[in-house]
Each structure stands twice: as structure tokens, then as C-alpha cells.
Amino acid sequence: MSVSHLAARGPDEAWATGAEQSADGPRPVVLYQWNGTMWSRETAFPGAGEPGRLGKVRFVGDETWIFHARGGDGEILRRSAAGWNALPLPRTLWTYQDFTAVPGAAWVIGEDDTGLKVLHHDGSRWTEQTIPEGALYLMGITARTATDAWAWADTSSGTTVLRWNGTAWRDANIPLPPDSCRAAGPEGTFAPRILRFG
């Protein structure tokens, strides 16, 4: 199994997403839950046992939300005390780059044949958000609240940090050091850097 994401709510709850691989290609997606004592495989979610990809895990209130791509379509799996349900995305993207969720909001970023996409769910419906002109590629997204989200984008002049303030995405105007996304390591490899703001 290859693990794509691991997240913990506390010592008695953690989730690991991934996929099994074989010589003939990818096998069904895999989801494991930690209960404080042992790991167990979760098989009750929609699409379990089918090929696809499980991505990031986010804890939204008492629920667990996980990004899921299957058959080219994207959805957010949501687990509550009542069980699992799926929130489908409003459109199919070529690439699903990243996902984040907080109480009252969720975002999926990616790309289709018309360009970059930021899909936003406000708790009741999906909308498509406009990003500042000049962004060539969206590399990741995270959020603190429904009105405070951050994304990083590749532009012709380098990496830029974008911020959602509850109304619009704007360039956060945060100066980044040269080669802030990655730094050359030994023998031409690339090593990540950790940046601190504030």
C-alpha cells in the first residue's frame, strides 16, 4: 500500500488514505482508521473496492471529510455518526490538485480544458471562484476558517501566495525567498524548504 495522506484528530482517531499497487496497475483505494489501539480497514464508504484515488483528510466539526476521485469525477466523502455520504463536485476536472475543508467551507483546486479552477462549497452549494490574473498553476490550498484560506500559485515571476478573505482571492503580497518552493539538494535532487511567515 502507498499512503497518500495521514491525519489525526487525537490519540484515539486517525485516518490514512492510499492505494494498493500491483504489476498490472493501481488497485482499489484504501482507507484505514486508527482507534487508539489498532488500525482497521474501512470498507463502508461510497466507492470502496473501486479503482480511484483518496486524497487529503480533513476534520470538519464532528465529521471526517476526504477527497475522492473515481472514474475521472471528484467528490468529497463525509463521515458522521450516521455513516458515510458523498458530496459530488459540480464539474469534472482534468487534474484535482488539492483539497481543504473547515466548518462552513470546502475548496477543491485543479484544472480543466478551460484553465485553472477553484471550486468552493459554502455549506449549501458549489460556486467557482476567480483567482488573480497571472496564476499559471495552483499547487496547494489550506484554510483556517471559512473566510481565511491560503493557496500558493506558480506564476511567470515565481511562486505567489494567495489569500481568500471571505470575499475574493488576492495576492497576499508575502515576499518569498528565491527558490522558495524547492532547493537543490545533493546530486541535483530537490529538497523541500519550510517557510515561516510572521
N, C-alpha and C positions, 0 to 999 in steps of 0.2 A: 504494500500500500504506500502511495505517496501522499503526504499530508500537505494540504494547501493552506489551511488556517487552523489556529488553535486559540480558543478564548475561554476565560474562566469568569464566572460570576462571584465565586468564593471557593472555599476549600471543599465544598460538597457538590459543586456543579461546574463542569467544564465540558466543552464540545470540541471535537476535532473533525474537520472535513477533509475529504481526499478522494482518491480514486485508485482502483486496482489496475495494474498494467499486466499485459501478457504479450507473448511474441506476436499475436495476431491483432494487437491494438488495445485501446482502452476498454476496460470492463466497467460494470455499473459503478455509479458514485457510491461513496462510503461515508457513513456518519457514525461517530462513536460518542457516547456520553460517559462522563466520569461522575460517580455518585459519592465520592469521598472515600470509597473503598476499592472499587474496581471499575474498569472500562467495560462497557457493553455496547454491542452494535445496535443502532436504532434502525428499524425497518418499516416503521409505520407512516413515514412521510410520503406525500404525493410524489410519484416518480421513483420511489425506491426500487432498486433492481433493474433500472434502465440506464443505458449509457448517458453520460452528460457530465456536468461539472458543478460541484458545490464550491462556493467561494467563501467570503468572509462571514463570520458570525457576529451578530450584534445583540446586545441585551436592551430591550425597549420596555421599560417598566417591568412587569412580571413575565413578559413574553421573551422568547428567543426568536430572532429573525436571521435567516440565512439566505444568501443569494444563490439561485439555482438556474443553470442553463441546461436545457434539454431540447433536442430536435431543432436547434437554432433559436428557439424562443427563450426569453428570460422571465423569471418570476421570483418573488420573494416568498420563501417558506416561513410561516409564522406558527410557533408552537405556544399554546396557552394551556391552562389547566384542563380545557375542554378537548385538547388534541391539536392536530395539525390542520392548517388550511393554506392555500396558495393565493398570493396576490399577483396576477399576471401583469407584465409590463404592457404599456399601451401600443408599443411597436417593437418590431424585431430589429436588432442591430447586428451589423457585421461582427463587431467586437464589443464585448462587455468588459470594460477596463477595471472598474472598481465600483464599490457599493458602500454606503454607510446609512445608519438609521439612528434616530433619537426619538424620544416621545414627541409625537406631533409632526414628524417629518422623516422622509427617506429620500435618498438620491441614488441614482444609477448613472454612471458616465460611460460613454462609449462612442461608437461611430457607425454611420451607415453610408449609403451612397450619396447622401446629401451633405455629409460633413459631420462635425463633432456634435454630440448630443449630451445634454444634461437633463435627465428625466427626474422630476420632483413629485413626490406624493405628500400631500398636506394632511393626511389622515382621512380624507374622504375621496380625493380624486387625484389623477395624474395631470401634470402640465409639463410643457417643455420650457426650460429656462434659457435665456440668452446669455452668452458669455462675452467678455470683452473681445473686441476685434483684434486679430493678430495671433490668437492662440492657434497653434498648429496641431497640438496633441495634448490630451488630458491624461496625466499619469497617475493621479490618485486623488481621493477625497476623504475628508473626515469632518466630524461635526461635534460641537459641544452642546448646542441647543438647536431648536428649530429655526432660530434667527441668527445663528452663528456657526457657519460652515466654512471650511477651507479646502481649497484644491490647488494642485500645482500643475502648471501647464508648460509645455515646451513652446517657445516662440522663436522667431528668426534671430533674436538677440540673446537667447539663452532661456534659463528657467525663470518662471514668474510664479509668484504665489497669488492666488485669487481668493477673495473673501465674499461670502454671502451674508448680507446684513439684515435679511428678512424681507428685503425689497428688490435688490439687484446684486448681481455679481460685479465686483470691481477689482482692479489691480490693487493689492494690499500695499504696494509700494514698500516692500520689505527688501532692503539691499541684501543680496546673497553673495557669498564669496565666489571667486572664479571656480569653475568646475564643481559647483556645489552638489550636483546630482551624483557624481561619481568621481573618484580619484584613481589615477593609475597606480596599480599595485605592482608586485614583483612579476617580472617576465611578461609584461604587457597586460596582465589581468586587471580587472577593475574592482576596487574595494569601496563599499558604501561609506558615506560620512554621516555622522549625526550632527544636526544643526540645532542650535538653541536660539529662540527668539525671546527677547525681553530680559 
